[in-house]
Amino acid sequence: MAPELTVDDLLDRLSAGDGGVVVRLWINPFARTARRLGGVVPTRDEAGRPVVFIAEAKDDEPLGALSEPTVSDLFDKLSACNRDAVVRLAINPDFPMAHRAGAVAGARDEKGRPVLFLNEPEEAEQFGPLPPDVAVALTWHEPTEAPPRRRRGTRPGGGQ
């Protein structure tokens, strides 16, 4: 398996591209699906290591219907992140999951315009549910708290 993509690796690849080119996610290596880029959220994983999630957009508009983030937009957002952070993809706003990020590839969209795709690798790896703080930061979910727990009392005399 190839080493994980870091913010530094991704910035290097983005700096070689045209800043005005649209960036999209290309997920599901078995049935490629293009998704609009939604947001970038820096956080830490359960072991405390820096991770940056690049998310698909929550809207259901067809690709090309709305203005989309460009290489320059993504470069600016990533430049503010820890360069050693691992890049992950945040997929499916209704049931948020974390996926491994793969290569960056240039292609053409349905109208023949240049587009830069951030791919999910062929050996697609899903890491499980997206951390709740990331789903909240992307406005995919409302912040929630566990309900308060009532303390159970003991019965007098040690009975059951």
C-alpha positions as CSV (number, residue, x, y, z in Angstrom):
1,M,0.0,0.0,0.0
2,A,1.3,3.5,-0.9
3,P,2.2,5.9,1.9
4,E,-0.6,8.2,3.0
5,L,-1.0,11.5,1.3
6,T,0.0,14.5,3.5
7,V,-0.9,18.1,3.3
8,D,2.7,18.8,2.2
9,D,2.4,16.2,-0.7
10,L,-0.9,17.7,-1.8
11,L,0.4,21.3,-1.7
12,D,3.3,20.2,-3.9
13,R,0.9,18.7,-6.4
14,L,-1.5,21.6,-6.4
15,S,1.3,24.2,-6.8
16,A,2.1,22.8,-10.3
17,G,-1.5,23.3,-11.5
18,D,-3.4,26.2,-12.9
19,G,-5.0,28.1,-10.0
20,G,-8.2,28.7,-11.8
21,V,-9.0,25.0,-12.5
22,V,-11.9,23.6,-10.6
23,V,-11.2,20.9,-8.0
24,R,-13.5,17.9,-7.4
25,L,-13.4,14.6,-5.5
26,W,-13.4,11.4,-7.4
27,I,-14.6,8.6,-5.1
28,N,-15.4,4.9,-5.4
29,P,-12.6,3.4,-7.5
30,F,-15.0,0.7,-8.7
31,A,-17.7,3.1,-10.1
32,R,-16.0,6.5,-10.3
33,T,-18.3,9.2,-9.0
34,A,-17.4,12.9,-9.2
35,R,-18.4,15.1,-6.3
36,R,-18.2,18.8,-5.7
37,L,-15.6,19.9,-3.1
38,G,-17.2,21.2,0.0
39,G,-14.8,22.1,2.8
40,V,-11.5,21.5,4.5
41,V,-11.4,20.7,8.2
42,P,-8.1,20.3,10.2
43,T,-8.4,18.1,13.3
44,R,-6.6,15.3,15.1
45,D,-7.3,11.6,15.0
46,E,-7.9,9.4,18.1
47,A,-4.1,9.1,18.6
48,G,-3.7,12.8,18.6
49,R,-2.0,13.0,15.1
50,P,-2.9,15.9,12.8
51,V,-5.4,15.0,10.1
52,V,-7.1,17.2,7.5
53,F,-10.5,16.2,6.1
54,I,-11.4,17.3,2.6
55,A,-15.1,17.0,2.2
56,E,-17.7,16.7,-0.5
57,A,-20.3,19.4,-0.7
58,K,-23.6,18.8,1.0
59,D,-25.8,20.3,-1.8
60,D,-27.4,18.2,-4.4
61,E,-26.9,20.5,-7.3
62,P,-25.5,18.9,-10.5
63,L,-21.8,19.5,-11.1
64,G,-21.1,22.7,-12.9
65,A,-24.4,24.3,-11.8
66,L,-22.8,26.3,-9.0
67,S,-19.4,28.0,-8.7
68,E,-16.9,25.4,-7.5
69,P,-13.7,25.7,-5.5
70,T,-10.6,26.1,-7.6
71,V,-7.0,24.9,-7.1
72,S,-6.1,28.3,-5.7
73,D,-9.0,28.1,-3.1
74,L,-7.9,24.6,-2.0
75,F,-4.2,25.7,-1.9
76,D,-5.1,28.6,0.4
77,K,-7.1,26.5,2.8
78,L,-4.5,23.8,3.0
79,S,-1.7,26.3,3.4
80,A,-3.1,27.2,6.9
81,C,-3.0,23.5,8.0
82,N,-0.2,21.5,9.5
83,R,1.9,20.3,6.6
84,D,2.6,16.9,8.2
85,A,-1.1,16.2,8.6
86,V,-2.5,13.2,6.8
87,V,-5.2,14.0,4.2
88,R,-8.5,12.1,4.5
89,L,-11.7,12.4,2.5
90,A,-15.1,13.1,4.2
91,I,-17.8,11.4,2.1
92,N,-21.6,11.2,2.3
93,P,-23.1,14.1,4.4
94,D,-26.1,12.0,5.3
95,F,-24.0,9.1,6.7
96,P,-20.5,10.7,7.1
97,M,-17.6,8.4,6.6
98,A,-13.8,8.9,6.6
99,H,-11.9,7.5,3.5
100,R,-8.3,7.4,2.5
101,A,-7.2,10.1,0.0
102,G,-5.2,9.1,-3.1
103,A,-3.6,10.7,-6.1
104,V,-4.4,14.0,-7.8
105,A,-5.2,13.7,-11.4
106,G,-6.1,16.2,-14.2
107,A,-9.0,15.5,-16.5
108,R,-11.8,17.2,-18.4
109,D,-15.4,17.7,-17.1
110,E,-18.5,16.9,-19.0
111,K,-18.2,20.2,-20.9
112,G,-14.5,19.7,-21.8
113,R,-13.1,22.1,-19.2
114,P,-10.0,21.2,-17.2
115,V,-10.7,19.8,-13.7
116,L,-8.3,18.5,-11.0
117,F,-9.6,15.4,-9.2
118,L,-8.5,14.3,-5.7
119,N,-9.0,10.5,-6.0
120,E,-9.9,7.8,-3.6
121,P,-7.2,5.1,-4.2
122,E,-7.8,1.8,-6.0
123,E,-7.3,0.0,-2.7
124,A,-10.1,2.1,-1.3
125,E,-10.0,2.2,2.5
126,Q,-12.8,3.4,4.7
127,F,-11.8,4.4,8.2
128,G,-15.3,4.3,9.6
129,P,-17.6,7.1,10.8
130,L,-16.4,10.7,10.4
131,P,-15.4,12.2,13.7
132,P,-18.5,14.1,15.1
133,D,-16.5,17.4,15.4
134,V,-15.7,17.3,11.7
135,A,-19.3,16.6,10.7
136,V,-20.4,19.6,12.9
137,A,-17.6,21.8,11.4
138,L,-18.9,20.9,7.9
139,T,-22.5,21.7,9.0
140,W,-23.5,18.2,8.1
141,H,-24.8,17.5,11.6
142,E,-25.9,19.6,14.5
143,P,-23.8,19.6,17.7
144,T,-25.2,17.1,20.1
145,E,-24.6,16.2,23.7
146,A,-25.3,12.9,25.5
147,P,-28.4,13.3,27.7
148,P,-27.7,13.7,31.4
149,R,-27.7,10.5,33.4
150,R,-29.6,10.2,36.6
151,R,-27.7,8.7,39.5
152,R,-29.4,5.6,40.7
153,G,-30.1,5.4,44.4
154,T,-29.5,2.3,46.6
155,R,-32.3,0.6,48.4
156,P,-32.2,0.7,52.2
157,G,-31.1,-2.5,53.8
158,G,-29.1,-3.7,50.9
159,G,-32.1,-5.4,49.2
160,Q,-32.4,-5.9,45.5
